[in-house]
Amino acid sequence: MMNFDTTNKTDRVLSASLLCFKQYGFKRTSMLDIAKAADMSRPALYILFKNKTDIFRSLSERFQKFTLENTKTALAQSANIQSRLTNAILARISPFYLLAHNSLHGPELFDLTKSTAADINESANKEFFTLIQAALDMAISEKEIDAKNNNVNSTELTQILISGASGLKETATDLPHYETLLSKMIAAFYTGLQPRHRNTTDKHEDMI
């Protein structure tokens, strides 16, 4: 999960607010609760943030940046595209999965990410899509996977992957189960896109 520099006042507030939101929920958390958890006065808190919605949006930006940076790191690994895609999607989705499932108020916070911070979430999703598509384009150009013979393009492959990965969240019982399902889904995806090499028998049959 994210690390906060608690010597920095802004980071201290974000760390404290995350704890309060997870413990009390967004609606029940007050600015006073966050100020106390951050070990500062309420006036000092208002100097940094206008209100708790402002805090939540800043927290959401930090979450999005954290997951996208980890996605980039995973895609830059020297491994095959199957491993890189699996690690990249886990880097993006796991923190949000834990946020939604490891707290009584997780669903509320997850919903807020799609409403109060909808623009931040949409921008991050677009960047994530672009990162995955670029990785697939490279794998296609390097002939690691075959899109042409499967009559698909990188945009469609990215849509399939991201939609599938998102859908698995609804059926997984916990994060380890989600990781297992995702690994199997991408393994099947990767196997289906392997280049088709014609063997000697195939060539002989074509000549008959």
C-alpha positions as CSV (number, residue, x, y, z in Angstrom):
1,M,0.0,0.0,0.0
2,M,0.9,3.7,-0.1
3,N,3.5,5.1,2.1
4,F,3.0,8.6,3.6
5,D,5.8,10.9,4.8
6,T,4.3,11.9,8.1
7,T,6.9,14.6,8.6
8,N,5.0,16.4,5.8
9,K,1.8,18.1,7.0
10,T,-0.1,17.3,3.8
11,D,0.9,13.7,3.9
12,R,0.1,13.5,7.6
13,V,-3.5,14.7,6.8
14,L,-3.9,12.3,4.0
15,S,-2.7,9.4,6.1
16,A,-5.0,10.4,9.0
17,S,-8.0,10.9,6.7
18,L,-7.6,7.5,5.2
19,L,-7.7,5.9,8.6
20,C,-10.7,8.0,9.6
21,F,-12.6,7.2,6.4
22,K,-11.9,3.5,6.8
23,Q,-12.9,3.5,10.5
24,Y,-16.0,5.8,10.4
25,G,-16.9,6.2,6.8
26,F,-16.7,9.4,4.7
27,K,-20.1,10.8,5.8
28,R,-19.5,10.3,9.5
29,T,-16.0,11.6,9.5
30,S,-15.6,15.3,10.5
31,M,-12.8,17.7,9.9
32,L,-12.2,17.7,13.6
33,D,-11.8,13.9,13.5
34,I,-9.1,14.3,10.8
35,A,-7.4,17.1,12.6
36,K,-7.1,15.1,15.8
37,A,-5.9,12.0,13.9
38,A,-3.3,14.2,12.1
39,D,-2.2,15.7,15.5
40,M,-3.0,19.3,14.4
41,S,-5.6,22.0,15.1
42,R,-8.7,22.3,13.0
43,P,-7.7,25.9,11.9
44,A,-4.3,24.4,10.7
45,L,-6.2,21.7,8.8
46,Y,-8.3,24.3,7.0
47,I,-5.2,26.1,5.9
48,L,-4.3,22.9,3.9
49,F,-7.7,21.8,2.8
50,K,-11.1,23.5,2.2
51,N,-13.2,20.5,3.4
52,K,-13.2,16.7,3.6
53,T,-14.2,16.5,-0.1
54,D,-11.1,18.4,-0.9
55,I,-9.1,15.9,1.2
56,F,-10.8,12.9,-0.4
57,R,-10.0,14.2,-3.9
58,S,-6.3,14.7,-2.9
59,L,-6.3,11.2,-1.4
60,S,-7.8,9.8,-4.6
61,E,-5.2,11.6,-6.7
62,R,-2.5,10.0,-4.6
63,F,-4.0,6.6,-4.9
64,Q,-4.3,6.9,-8.7
65,K,-0.7,8.1,-9.1
66,F,0.5,5.3,-6.8
67,T,-1.2,2.6,-8.8
68,L,-0.2,4.0,-12.2
69,E,3.5,4.3,-11.2
70,N,3.4,0.7,-10.1
71,T,1.7,-0.3,-13.4
72,K,4.5,1.4,-15.3
73,T,7.1,-0.5,-13.2
74,A,5.4,-3.8,-13.8
75,L,5.3,-3.2,-17.6
76,A,9.0,-2.3,-17.7
77,Q,10.0,-5.6,-16.3
78,S,12.2,-8.0,-18.3
79,A,9.6,-10.7,-18.5
80,N,7.2,-12.1,-21.1
81,I,4.0,-10.2,-21.8
82,Q,1.9,-12.6,-19.8
83,S,3.8,-11.9,-16.6
84,R,4.0,-8.2,-17.3
85,L,0.2,-7.8,-17.9
86,T,-0.6,-9.9,-14.8
87,N,1.6,-7.8,-12.6
88,A,0.5,-4.5,-14.2
89,I,-3.2,-5.2,-13.7
90,L,-2.6,-6.3,-10.1
91,A,-0.6,-3.2,-9.5
92,R,-3.5,-1.1,-10.7
93,I,-6.4,-3.0,-9.2
94,S,-5.2,-4.5,-5.9
95,P,-5.1,-1.3,-3.8
96,F,-8.6,-0.5,-4.8
97,Y,-9.8,-4.0,-4.1
98,L,-8.3,-3.9,-0.6
99,L,-9.9,-0.5,0.0
100,A,-13.3,-1.8,-1.0
101,H,-13.1,-5.1,0.9
102,N,-10.9,-4.6,3.9
103,S,-13.1,-2.0,5.7
104,L,-16.7,-1.9,6.7
105,H,-16.9,1.4,4.9
106,G,-14.9,0.3,1.9
107,P,-17.9,0.2,-0.6
108,E,-18.8,3.8,0.3
109,L,-15.2,4.9,-0.3
110,F,-15.1,3.0,-3.6
111,D,-18.3,4.6,-4.7
112,L,-17.0,8.0,-3.8
113,T,-14.0,7.4,-6.1
114,K,-16.5,7.0,-9.0
115,S,-18.6,10.1,-8.0
116,T,-16.8,12.7,-5.9
117,A,-13.5,12.0,-7.7
118,A,-15.0,10.8,-11.0
119,D,-12.9,13.1,-13.2
120,I,-9.7,11.9,-11.4
121,N,-10.8,8.3,-11.8
122,E,-11.6,8.7,-15.5
123,S,-8.3,10.4,-16.3
124,A,-6.4,7.6,-14.5
125,N,-8.4,4.9,-16.2
126,K,-7.6,6.4,-19.6
127,E,-3.9,6.5,-18.8
128,F,-4.1,2.8,-17.6
129,F,-5.8,1.9,-20.9
130,T,-3.0,3.6,-22.8
131,L,-0.3,1.9,-20.9
132,I,-1.8,-1.6,-21.4
133,Q,-2.4,-0.9,-25.1
134,A,1.1,0.3,-25.6
135,A,2.5,-2.9,-24.0
136,L,0.3,-5.0,-26.3
137,D,1.3,-3.0,-29.4
138,M,4.9,-3.8,-28.6
139,A,4.2,-7.5,-28.0
140,I,2.5,-7.6,-31.4
141,S,5.3,-5.8,-33.2
142,E,7.8,-8.1,-31.6
143,K,5.7,-11.1,-32.6
144,E,5.4,-12.3,-29.0
145,I,1.6,-12.5,-29.6
146,D,-0.4,-12.8,-32.8
147,A,-3.3,-10.4,-33.2
148,K,-3.7,-10.6,-37.0
149,N,-4.5,-14.3,-37.3
150,N,-7.0,-13.9,-34.4
151,N,-8.7,-11.0,-36.1
152,V,-8.3,-8.5,-33.2
153,N,-6.4,-5.3,-32.7
154,S,-4.6,-3.9,-29.6
155,T,-7.6,-1.7,-28.7
156,E,-10.0,-4.6,-28.6
157,L,-7.4,-6.7,-26.7
158,T,-7.1,-4.0,-24.1
159,Q,-10.8,-3.7,-23.8
160,I,-11.1,-7.4,-23.3
161,L,-8.4,-7.5,-20.7
162,I,-9.5,-4.6,-18.6
163,S,-13.2,-5.6,-18.7
164,G,-12.3,-9.1,-17.8
165,A,-10.1,-8.0,-14.9
166,S,-12.8,-5.7,-13.6
167,G,-15.4,-8.4,-13.8
168,L,-13.4,-10.8,-11.8
169,K,-13.6,-8.5,-8.8
170,E,-17.3,-9.4,-8.6
171,T,-16.7,-13.1,-8.3
172,A,-13.5,-13.3,-6.3
173,T,-13.9,-14.0,-2.6
174,D,-10.7,-12.2,-1.5
175,L,-7.5,-10.7,-3.0
176,P,-5.6,-14.0,-3.2
177,H,-8.6,-15.6,-5.0
178,Y,-8.7,-12.5,-7.4
179,E,-5.0,-12.9,-8.1
180,T,-5.5,-16.6,-9.0
181,L,-8.4,-15.9,-11.3
182,L,-6.6,-13.1,-13.0
183,S,-3.5,-15.2,-13.5
184,K,-5.6,-17.9,-15.1
185,M,-7.5,-15.5,-17.3
186,I,-4.4,-13.9,-18.6
187,A,-2.7,-17.3,-19.1
188,A,-5.7,-18.3,-21.3
189,F,-5.6,-15.0,-23.1
190,Y,-1.8,-15.3,-23.8
191,T,-2.1,-18.9,-24.9
192,G,-4.8,-18.0,-27.4
193,L,-2.7,-15.3,-28.9
194,Q,0.4,-17.4,-29.5
195,P,1.8,-17.2,-33.1
196,R,0.7,-20.2,-35.2
197,H,3.7,-21.9,-36.8
198,R,2.9,-24.3,-39.7
199,N,4.7,-27.6,-39.4
200,T,6.1,-29.8,-42.1
201,T,2.9,-31.9,-42.2
202,D,0.8,-28.8,-42.9
203,K,3.0,-27.7,-45.8
204,H,3.0,-31.3,-47.3
205,E,-0.9,-31.3,-47.1
206,D,-1.1,-28.0,-48.9
207,M,0.9,-29.5,-51.8
208,I,-1.4,-32.5,-52.3
